[in-house]
C-alpha cells in the first residue's frame, strides 16, 4: 500500500496501521489484501471529501467508519461473507453496525491487535528482512522506496520481498497468538522494524524532508506498546526505548530556525529535551539487568555519551570510539563503520578518519548515501585540501534526497571557499 503524498503524512502513518490491524482481525489474515484496499479507499475518499467539507472533528473515526462501510459494500456485493472471518458473518446476520465497530476499534483491545498484527508479519517461512519489510509496509505505511532506503538496497528487491511476504501471509487463517511458543523468535524482527521506523524519521531518505518527527513519535509509541507486553518487556526492548528517547531528545535542535539541518557540532544543547534525556538514561540503566549486550544497548550508550557532554569538543571520544568498536563486533554495517570513522577522526585527526573510511568493508552499499562523500569532504576540508573537499561535496549534492539535505550540503560546499583548514565539519554524523 503506497502512501498518498498529498494527504497529511502524520495522520496516514498513525491511522493506516491501526485500521489494517482492526480490519484484518475481522476479515482474517488471509484477506489482508481486502483490508489494505478498503483502508486505501478510505484515504482516497478523505482526499475528495475533506477538500470540500474540511477535516472532520474526529478524522480517525471518520476514516475507520468509511473503511468499514467500504468493506461491507464489497462483502455484500460479492455475496462472499461466508469466506471471511466467522465473526464478520455473525455480525452481519445480527445487525452489526459501522458505529459499533468504530467504537470497538478504538477500545484498549486494539492495542493487542496491533501487536498481534506485527508478530503475524513475522511468518517463519519468511527470512527476517522480509518480515521487517512487511511490518514497515503494512503497519508503518512505508512504500517500497522508503524501505529500500532503510535497507540500503534496490526498490525492485523490496517489492519482491513484500509481494512474496503477502502471499505467505495469505496462507494463514488467523492472526498470531501472542501467547504462542513462537513469540520470542519473532520478537527480533519486530524490534528491528521499529528501530528502522525511528531512524527513517530521525534522518531518513524521504524526498520531502530529512527529519520527520512524527515517525519518531510513532516508533516510540509502538515500542512503548511492545514494552507493556510482559514477554517482550525485557532488557533489549528497554535498550531500544532508551536509544529512541535519547535521540528524540535532540529533535528540537535538529533543524534550526531557518529550517536547515543542524549537525551535532552546531546544535544548541540547551534546546535538547531534558525530560527525554532523563527518561532515556533511566531506560538504559534498566536495560542493564540482562546478561546480553545488544546493538541497541551499545547505540544507546553512544547516545548517552553525547547527552553527557556539554559540547562536541568535550565529548569522551575515546569511549565513543570504543563503543563503536563494540557495535561493529555486534552488528557490523557500512553506516556503523562510517560513523565509527568519523568518531576516530574526532579523536585522532582527519587523516586517520579518511583511512578508516577507505577501509570500510562493503562501502559500495553507501554509493547512494549523500553523507558518505560529505564525510570525506569535511575531513578533506579539515586537512586544508579544499579542492578535494569541493569534489566530494559536489558528489554529495548529486545524491541529496530532499531540499533540506541539499541546502545543508550547499552550505558545506560554500565553506570550502573560506575555510582555513581547521574548520571542523559534521561529516556523516548528524546525530
N, C-alpha and C positions, 0 to 999 in steps of 0.2 A: 504494500500500500504506500504509494508515493505521497509525500506531504504536498499540500496545496500552498505555494509560496505567498498567495495573496490573502490568506486567512491568518489571523493572529496566531503566531507560532507558539506562544506560551499556552494558549488555550488548546491548540491542537495537541501539543506534547502532553499536557496534563490529562486531557479527556479521552484521547483516542485509545490508549491502552486500557483505561478503565472500562470504556464501552465495549471494546472487543472482549475483554475478560468476562463481563457480565453477560453478553450475548452468547459467548461460547459455552458458558455454564448451562444455558437454556437449550441451545441447539445441539450441543455435543461437539467434542473436539474434531470429529470427522467432518463437521460442517463449518470449519474455520473460515473457508472462503466466503460463505454466506455472511458470517459475522463481519468480516472485513469489508465486504461490498456494501452492506447497509450502513456501516459507520462512514464509509467514504461518501455514500449518497447523502447522509445527514449533513456532512460538512459542505458538500456541494450545494445542498438546499439552503444552508445557512448563508452562503455567499450571495444567493439570489434574494432571499427574504430580508436579511439584515441590512442589505444595501438600501432597501426601500423603507423598511419599518424601523430600522435601528436595532441595536443589540438588545435582546430581552433582559429583564431584570435578573433572571436566573438562566444564563446561557447553557450551563451544564445540564439542567433538567430539560431545557428545550431540545438540545441535541439528542439526549437519551430518548425522549419521547418520540422525536422524529425518526430515529433509528428503529425503535420498536414498531412504530406504525408501518414503516417500510418493510420490516421483516414479516409482519403479519400479512401485508398485502401479497408478498412473494409466496408465502406458505398457502394462503387461501386461493390465490390464482392458480397455482400449480397443483393444488389438491394433494400435497405431499406431506401433510403434517405428521402422518404416521412414521415417516422416515427420519424425523427429527427426535430430539430428546423426549422421552415419555412425559416429562414434566410439562413440556410445551403443549402436547396434545391434551393433557388433563386440564390445563388452564384454559385452553381454547374451548373445551367442552363445558366448563363450569363458569363461563362468562368472565374470564380473566381480562383485566383492562390494562391499557398502557399506563394509566396513572398509578396503578398498584405496583407495576414492575419498576417504574421510575423511583418510587419511594423505597422499594427494596434494594435497588441498585446502589443507593447512596446510604444504606444502613451500614453499621460496623461490619457485617458479614462480608461485604465486598472486599474488605482488606485481605481476608484469607483467600478469596477467589483470585485476586491479583497475584498473590504468592503462588497459588496453585498453577496459574497460567504460566508464570515464569519457569517453574520447575517442569511443567508439561512440555515446554520447548526444548528441554534437555533430554531428548529421547536417546536411549542407549545405543540405538542403531546409527546415530549421527556422531561425527567427530566433534570435539569441543568447539572448534572455531565455527562450525555450522550452527551449533546450539546457541552460541553467543550472538551470531548474526541474526538468528530468528528472534531472540529476545529484543535486540535493538530495533529490528524491523517491525515486529508485531506490537510490542508493548511500549516502545520508546518513540515510535513514529519516524525512525530513520529511513531514508531512501538508500538505494544501493551505493550511490556516490559517497554519501557520508560514511557508510560502513567501510567502504573501500579505503577512504582516507584514514580511518581509525586503525585499520589493519595494515596499512602501507602496501596495498595490493591493488589489482585492477578491478574495475567495476564489473566486467563480464564474469570474473571468477566469483564475485559476491552474488551476482544474480543467479548463478548456477547453484550455489550453496543454499540460497533462500528457497529457490524453486524445489530442489530436492528435499529440503527440510520440510516444506509444507506437504509434499507428497507423503513423506513418512508420517507426519502428524495425522494425516487423513486416515491412516490405518488404525489410529487409537479411537476407542469408543467412549472414553471418559477422561476428564481432567485428572491430573496426577494427585494421588492421595498423599498429603503432607506427612502422614504417619508411616508411609511406606519405607521398607528397608533400603530402598534405592535413594533416599533423600540425600544422604551425605555425598555420594558420588556426583550428584547433580549440583551441589552447592557451589563448587568452584566456578562453574560456568556462569551461574547467576551473579556471583560476586564480580567476575571479570566484566560482565556486561554492564553492571552498574559503575564500575571503575571507568570503562570507556565512555559511558554516557557523561560522567562528570568531566572527563578530560576533554570531550568534544565541546562542552560548554566553556571550560576554562581557557582552552587555547586550541581550537579545532580548525577544521578545513572548510567551514561554511563560506559560501560565496557572498553572504550578506554581512557577516560580522565576525571578527576574530574572537570576541568574548560574548557568550550568551549565558547570562546569569541564570535564566530560567531553567536551562538544562542542569546546571549545577544544583539548583534547588530541588529539581525533580529527582536527581540521583541521590541526594541526601534524604529526601522523603522516603524513597523506596528502600534505601539502606537502613533507615530507622525502622521501617516496617519489617525488614528482614531480622533486625536485631530484637524485635519484640516477639519473635517466634523462638521459643526456648531451644529447639535443636540447632538453630542457626546462630544463636547469640553467643558465640564463642570468641576467643581472643582474635581470630583472624577477621571476623566481622567488625569487632571493636577497632582493630587497626585500620581497616578500610574507612570506617566512620571518622576516625581521628585524622587520617590523611585528608579527607574531604573537608572537615571543619577547619583545619589549619590552612589549607589553600583558599577555601571560601572566605576566610578572614581577610584575605588580601584583595578581594574583588573590588571594594570601594576605591582602591588606589590603582587598579589595573589599567584604567583608562583615565586620562587627565581631563581637565575642564573643557578642552577643545575637542574631545572625542578621540584622541590619539592614544595608542598603546604606550604605557609607561612601564619600562622594564624594571626589574628588581632593583637595579642600581640607582634608579631615579625616583623610586616610589616614596611618597610621604608616609612613613611608617606610623605616624600619628593617626592616619586615616584607617589603618587596619582595625578590624572589629575585635576588640579585646575580649568580648564575650565568647566569640567563636574560638579565639586562641586558647582561652582557658578551658573551653569545652573540649577542644582537640587534645590538649595536654592531659586532661583527665581521662579521656578515652584511650590515649596512648599508654598511660600508666595502667589502666585496666587491661589492656591487651597483653601486658607482660605476664599475665597469670598462667599462660600455657607454656609448654616446653619447646614449641616450634617458633622459629623466626621466619616470617614470610616476607615476600616482596612488599606487601602493604605495611608491615612493621618498619622495614628499612626506609621506604619512601616517607612514611610519617615521621620517622626520626630525622630525616634530612629537612623536612618542612619545619620541624620543631627547632632544629639548629638555626634556621633562618629567623624563626619567630623570636628566638632569644637574643638576637644580635641587634644593636641599635643602628647599624649600617652594614653595607656590603663589606667595607674595609675591616670592620670589627668582627665579622663572622669567623668562626673557627674552621678555616678551610682545610686544615689538617684532618680534623674529624669528619668534615663533609666528604673529602676525597676517600677517606677510609670507608665511609658508609656507601659511597658509590662503588667501591671495590667489592663490598659485600653484596650489593644489589646486582652487580654483574655476575657474581657467582650464583646468586639465587634465581635471577630472571634476566638473563642477558638479552639485549636488543640493541639495534643501531642507535635508537633515540637515547637509551640509557648511556650508551658509550659516548655519544655526543655531549650529553650533559656532564658526564664524568670528565671528558677532555676540557670542557670549559672550566670546571672546578679546579683541575690541575693547572690551567693557565692562571687562575686567580692566585694559586698558591706558589707556583714555580716560574711563572712568566709565560708570555705568548709563544715563544719558540717551542717550549715543551707542550703547550696546548695544541699547536699545529701538528707536532709529531704524533700526538695521540689521535688526532682527527684522521690523519692519513693512515693510521694503523687500524681504524675501525673495521671489524670484520662484517661483511655484508653491507657495506656503505652504499652499494648501488641501490638499496631499498630506500635511501634518502634522496634519490635523484629528483623527486618532485616536491621535496620539503624545503621551503624557502629559507628556513633558518639554519640549514646546513651550510650553504655558501655564505650566508650572512655571518655565521660564527667565524668562518675563515676570514671574511672581510674585516671584522672587528679586530681579530688577532693580528692581521697584517697591518692594520691601522696603528695598533699599539706598538708594533715594531718600527713604525715610521715608513712603511712601504705603501705609499698612497696609491700608486698605480695598480698594484696587485689588489689592494683593497677595493678600488673602484671597479675592477673587473669582477670581483666576487659579488659586490653589491648589485652590479648590473645583472648578473646571473640570478640573484635572489629576486630582484624586481620582476624578472620574466616569469617567476614562479608564484608571485603574490596571488593569494586566493581571494582577497576581498579588498575593498578600499582602505580599511584600517591598516592592514599589513602593508599596502602599497605606500601609504603616507609615511609609515614608520621607516620603511626601507629607503624611501627617497630622502628622508631626514638623515639617515645614517650615511647615505651616499654623499650628501652635501657636506657632511663633516670631513670628508676626505680633502676638501679644498682648503680647510683652515686648520687641520689638525697639526699638532706639534710632534706627534709620535708618542705622546704619553697618555692620550685620551683612553679611558677605559670604557669599552662598549659592552653591551649585554650579551652579544653573540646570540646563541640559540636559547640561552637560559632566560626565558621571560616569566619565570615563576613569581 
